[in-house]
Amino acid sequence: MKTVYINCSPKKKFSASSYFLFLQKLFVRGKKVSETLRGPADHGRILENIKDADAVVFGLPLYVDSVPSHVLRFMKEMECFCKEENIHPCVYCIANNGFIEGSQNEPLMQCFENFCSRSGLPFGGGVGIGGGVMLNVTRILFIVDIALLVLNTVLSIVNTGAFFSKEAWISFGENAALLLYFNLGVLYYLGRMGSHISKGSCAGKKYTRILIPSFVFILFADVFFIIASVFEGGIFRGWLAKKEIEKV
Ligand SMILES: Cc1cc2nc3c(=O)[nH]c(=O)nc-3n(C[C@H](O)[C@H](O)[C@H](O)COP(=O)(O)O)c2cc1C
């Protein structure tokens, strides 16, 4: 069986969609083909790959409570293509959003259901993931955790001659367990959908989120966006700058 995974994030690197698609692939058997959709130049290549696929998995961000416009454009072309070629791959969807509630992806899921019904394709279901940006950061933190383990092991060899540092491993284990906990909802639902993709059956629509309380999420999100604003255009993005008054 062949599954085509389409990363629909416009970001070239480190998109949350690429993270969730990576996790999804771990749970699906058979041939896996990865594609990226950023614009019309990608359409022909992706459609050619879909021709003999049993399943197509869209990984995409939620934009303004719906499907990003460049993906809508592709869906229109895919509808015609599937009808012309008389092909019926099962369509699955992994949507993620910045806010914490995964259920915000429901309108997007409905767009995919409507697209499938119009194109004569079976809709295999999807997973809507809240706190996508923060979950994406957990994979970077995991790499930092590994780097710290290596550093602590080197320091332990230099200082005491011992290769195995108990403290370093305990600290690594604690951090890794915390990061795993944040991702548990995502892993559960992607694992569940993976088994449906392998069988070609319908997984239904499921919603999950990063497993932290909302008030903690808001606190971290505020700090994150203040830091992001400083790096990407100055604090408060010119709110305090003198404004030109437009004369009518
Ligand atoms: C133009 C735009 C619109 C967005 N609209 C929403 C939205 O309506 N609700 C939401 O929760 N997040 C929204 N987001 C945040 C993205 O869904 C979020 O950053 C997502 O994790 C990006 O996924 P990616 O890294 O795979 O591109 C929006 C982001 C952008 C750039």
The ligand as an SDF file (V2000), in Angstrom:
LIG
                    3D

 31 33  0  0  0  0  0  0  0  0999 V2000
   -2.1730   33.7470    8.4630 C   0  0  0  0  0  0  0  0  0  0  0  0
   -2.3070   32.9080    9.7070 C   0  0  0  0  0  0  0  0  0  0  0  0
   -3.5660   32.6500   10.2440 C   0  0  0  0  0  0  0  0  0  0  0  0
   -3.6960   31.8720   11.3890 C   0  0  0  0  0  0  0  0  0  0  0  0
   -4.9510   31.6340   11.9090 N   0  0  0  0  0  0  0  0  0  0  0  0
   -5.0840   30.8970   13.0470 C   0  0  0  0  0  0  0  0  0  0  0  0
   -6.3750   30.6640   13.6090 C   0  0  0  0  0  0  0  0  0  0  0  0
   -7.4030   31.0750   13.0930 O   0  0  0  0  0  0  0  0  0  0  0  0
   -6.4570   29.9560   14.7690 N   0  0  0  0  0  0  0  0  0  0  0  0
   -5.3340   29.4690   15.3980 C   0  0  0  0  0  0  0  0  0  0  0  0
   -5.4640   28.8300   16.4420 O   0  0  0  0  0  0  0  0  0  0  0  0
   -4.0940   29.6460   14.8530 N   0  0  0  0  0  0  0  0  0  0  0  0
   -3.9450   30.3520   13.7090 C   0  0  0  0  0  0  0  0  0  0  0  0
   -2.7030   30.5500   13.1650 N   0  0  0  0  0  0  0  0  0  0  0  0
   -1.5290   29.9000   13.7880 C   0  0  0  0  0  0  0  0  0  0  0  0
   -1.1190   28.6250   13.0200 C   0  0  0  0  0  0  0  0  0  0  0  0
   -2.2030   27.7610   12.8280 O   0  0  0  0  0  0  0  0  0  0  0  0
   -0.0330   27.9170   13.8360 C   0  0  0  0  0  0  0  0  0  0  0  0
    1.0780   28.7800   13.9400 O   0  0  0  0  0  0  0  0  0  0  0  0
    0.4080   26.5920   13.2590 C   0  0  0  0  0  0  0  0  0  0  0  0
    1.0970   25.8720   14.2650 O   0  0  0  0  0  0  0  0  0  0  0  0
    1.3580   26.7390   12.0530 C   0  0  0  0  0  0  0  0  0  0  0  0
    1.6340   25.4460   11.5440 O   0  0  0  0  0  0  0  0  0  0  0  0
    2.8900   25.1560   10.5990 P   0  0  0  0  0  0  0  0  0  0  0  0
    4.1360   25.3820   11.4430 O   0  0  0  0  0  0  0  0  0  0  0  0
    2.7270   23.7330   10.1870 O   0  0  0  0  0  0  0  0  0  0  0  0
    2.8200   26.1130    9.4420 O   0  0  0  0  0  0  0  0  0  0  0  0
   -2.5470   31.3370   12.0270 C   0  0  0  0  0  0  0  0  0  0  0  0
   -1.2760   31.6050   11.4820 C   0  0  0  0  0  0  0  0  0  0  0  0
   -1.1500   32.3800   10.3510 C   0  0  0  0  0  0  0  0  0  0  0  0
    0.2270   32.6780    9.7940 C   0  0  0  0  0  0  0  0  0  0  0  0
  1  2  1  0
  2  3  1  0
  2 30  2  0
  3  4  2  0
  4  5  1  0
  4 28  1  0
  5  6  2  0
  6  7  1  0
  6 13  1  0
  7  8  2  0
  7  9  1  0
  9 10  1  0
 10 11  2  0
 10 12  1  0
 12 13  2  0
 13 14  1  0
 14 15  1  0
 14 28  1  0
 15 16  1  0
 16 17  1  0
 16 18  1  0
 18 19  1  0
 18 20  1  0
 20 21  1  0
 20 22  1  0
 22 23  1  0
 23 24  1  0
 24 25  2  0
 24 26  1  0
 24 27  1  0
 28 29  2  0
 29 30  1  0
 30 31  1  0
M  END
$$$$
